[in-house]
Amino acid sequence: MSQETTLISIVGPTAIGKTALSIAIANHLNCPILSADSRQFYKEMTIGTAVPVAEEIQAAEHYFIQHRSIHQPYSVGAYERDALALIEQLRPEHRYLILVGGSGLYTKAVISGLDEFPEVPQSIRSALNTVFETDGIQTLQEELKTVDPDYYAIVDVHNHQRVIRGLEIYRATGRPFSSFRTNSTKKRPFNILSIGLKASREEIYQRIDLRVDQMINQGLLEEVKALFEYRDLNALQTVGYRELFAYLDHQIDFETAVALIKTNTRRFSKRQMTWFQKDATTLWFDYHTKPEDVIKAIRRS
């Protein structure tokens, strides 16, 4: 039976409705859900990461939701290892498993494996970190946009560690980071079916604005205040937290911070779609599509 297990990967931009669809499918097919949302791994981050609420968690068996602390570094390679081990454990009992999340690299790690990158001398990494500390992230962003526009188009350019990662590979090899992304697929011992949710750009932006307003009303600022002293940790270099850290640091006012969260989340959603649309095998559905119609398509596949 294990060889017949199908991993249903549900992808799409933020705020599109992936969580609700995954729970509806999980309930119908009686299968567990594995999160591939790298922001939802951390137990200290709840409101700003749109972690499923208690009722949603109880409605279906979930894994990789708030299972780590922000003080415990967790790489995509470690996630790939842990997710594959869990899938191997779950396969004998389940015809279907669900992988859901908007973090494209983490989804790719489970479905097809990670690309191999060369080692980078510490001196290069240190030099780039010095540039960040002295000149700020904009200098690094401009360099990355020049030397590797393909990676610049999909990476979170406000996450300095991701930007530095792209530049250190280029400086060490003379080749763009994106050139090492071979898109070669590692064979997995389970079937894979990718389901994508889509909407017009205007609808996505409206849903993002609504979600941000809801987060603010739910107490996002208080959550960020409690994390302020840890603001330099990698886990907190993400939209919704960075902007409010800047507000608490008296760099911008509150209204500007909220507007920036909306703007940066919109930019993030564009990068998500750029990433996910590269997979020609994904079955795309309008986000209004009824779950039962998606389930029919799953059964036909």
NORUR-V134635 format. One record per residue. SS is DSSP state (H for helix, E for strand, L for the rest). PSI is psi as a letter, one per 20 degrees, with the letter a starting at -180 (* if undefined). D_CENTER is the distance of its C-alpha to the mean C-alpha in Angstrom with 2 decimals. Layout:
# NORUR-V134635
ss-><SS:SS>
psi-><PSI:PSI>
d_center-><D_CENTER:D_CENTER>
This chain:
# NORUR-V134635
ss-><L:H:H:H:L:E:E:E:E:E:E:E:L:L:L:L:L:H:H:H:H:H:H:H:H:H:H:H:H:L:L:L:E:E:E:L:L:H:H:H:H:E:L:L:L:L:L:L:L:L:L:L:L:H:H:H:H:H:H:L:L:E:E:L:L:L:L:E:L:L:L:L:L:L:L:H:H:H:H:H:H:H:H:H:H:H:H:H:H:H:H:L:L:L:L:E:E:E:E:E:L:L:L:H:H:H:H:H:H:H:H:L:L:L:L:L:L:L:L:L:L:H:H:H:H:H:H:H:H:H:H:H:H:H:H:L:H:H:H:H:H:H:H:H:H:H:H:L:H:H:H:H:H:H:L:L:L:L:L:H:H:H:H:H:H:H:H:H:H:H:H:H:H:L:L:L:H:H:H:H:L:L:L:L:L:L:L:L:L:L:E:E:E:E:E:E:E:E:L:L:H:H:H:H:H:H:H:H:H:H:H:H:H:H:H:H:H:H:L:H:H:H:H:H:H:H:H:H:H:H:L:L:L:H:H:H:L:L:L:L:L:H:H:H:H:H:H:H:L:L:L:L:L:H:H:H:H:H:H:H:H:H:H:H:H:H:H:H:H:H:H:H:H:H:H:H:L:L:L:L:L:L:E:E:E:E:L:L:L:L:H:H:H:H:H:H:H:H:H:H:L>
psi-><h:h:i:j:p:p:o:o:o:o:r:r:r:q:j:i:k:h:g:g:g:h:g:g:g:g:h:g:i:l:q:r:p:p:p:k:o:i:h:j:h:p:h:i:o:f:g:i:j:l:p:p:r:g:h:g:h:h:h:q:p:q:q:k:o:l:i:r:q:i:i:o:q:o:r:h:h:h:g:g:g:g:g:h:g:g:g:h:h:h:g:h:i:p:h:q:q:p:p:p:r:j:n:g:h:h:g:h:g:g:g:j:r:q:q:p:q:q:q:p:q:h:h:g:g:g:g:h:h:g:g:g:h:h:i:r:h:h:g:h:g:h:g:g:h:g:h:m:h:g:h:h:h:i:q:n:i:i:o:h:h:g:g:h:g:g:h:h:g:g:h:h:i:j:q:q:g:h:i:i:n:i:k:q:p:p:p:q:k:q:q:p:o:p:p:q:p:r:r:q:h:g:g:g:h:g:h:g:g:g:g:g:h:g:g:g:h:i:k:h:g:h:g:h:g:i:j:g:i:j:i:i:q:h:h:j:m:q:p:h:g:g:h:h:g:h:g:h:j:k:h:r:r:g:h:g:g:g:h:h:g:g:g:h:h:g:h:g:h:g:h:g:h:g:g:h:i:i:o:i:i:p:o:p:q:q:i:i:p:q:h:h:h:g:h:g:h:g:h:h:*>
d_center-><30.73:27.80:27.94:27.50:24.24:21.65:17.91:16.67:13.11:12.13:9.82:10.15:9.49:8.87:12.17:13.46:14.45:12.30:13.24:16.87:17.13:15.79:18.37:21.07:20.66:20.55:23.70:25.45:24.78:25.02:21.98:19.27:15.53:13.00:9.62:6.68:4.48:5.01:6.55:8.74:10.33:12.80:15.99:16.97:14.11:14.79:15.59:13.15:10.08:11.92:12.46:14.74:18.29:21.02:22.50:19.35:18.90:22.60:22.52:20.74:20.12:16.63:15.26:12.63:12.78:14.08:15.71:15.54:17.00:15.73:18.85:17.76:15.72:13.27:12.41:10.47:14.09:14.96:12.20:13.52:16.96:16.50:14.82:17.58:20.19:19.29:19.34:22.69:23.91:23.03:24.19:27.92:27.65:25.26:25.69:22.12:18.81:15.63:12.06:9.73:6.15:4.20:2.03:5.71:7.16:6.79:8.15:10.63:11.68:12.91:14.38:16.06:15.70:14.99:17.35:20.10:20.45:23.73:24.57:24.74:27.75:27.16:29.38:26.99:24.06:26.51:27.81:24.47:23.79:27.28:26.60:23.63:25.88:28.85:27.69:24.23:20.99:22.57:24.80:22.00:20.09:23.37:24.03:20.71:21.26:24.72:24.24:21.01:20.32:18.21:15.59:16.07:15.20:11.59:10.74:10.06:13.84:14.18:12.72:16.02:15.09:12.88:15.81:18.33:16.88:17.46:20.86:22.08:21.77:23.68:26.29:26.84:27.31:28.09:25.52:22.27:19.04:18.17:21.48:20.43:17.66:20.16:18.07:20.51:19.79:20.75:22.70:21.34:23.92:22.47:22.13:18.90:18.62:15.74:15.87:14.40:15.00:16.30:18.41:20.34:18.88:21.25:20.15:16.44:17.62:19.99:17.50:15.29:18.55:19.64:16.59:16.93:20.64:20.15:18.05:20.88:23.45:21.90:22.29:19.22:21.71:23.34:20.15:19.47:23.17:23.03:20.39:22.15:23.95:20.81:19.15:19.21:17.06:13.92:11.86:13.23:12.55:10.20:11.24:13.70:14.96:16.04:18.12:19.87:20.56:22.31:24.26:25.32:26.34:28.60:27.06:26.45:27.61:25.70:25.86:24.48:21.55:20.68:21.22:18.93:16.06:16.69:17.15:14.11:11.88:13.87:13.32:9.54:10.17:12.63:10.54:8.21:11.65:13.14:10.87:11.26:14.89:15.86:16.10:19.59:19.72:17.31:19.43:18.59:19.83:20.47:18.66:22.22:22.98:24.40:22.68:25.99:25.92:22.54:24.00:27.08:25.14:23.47:26.96:28.38:25.93>
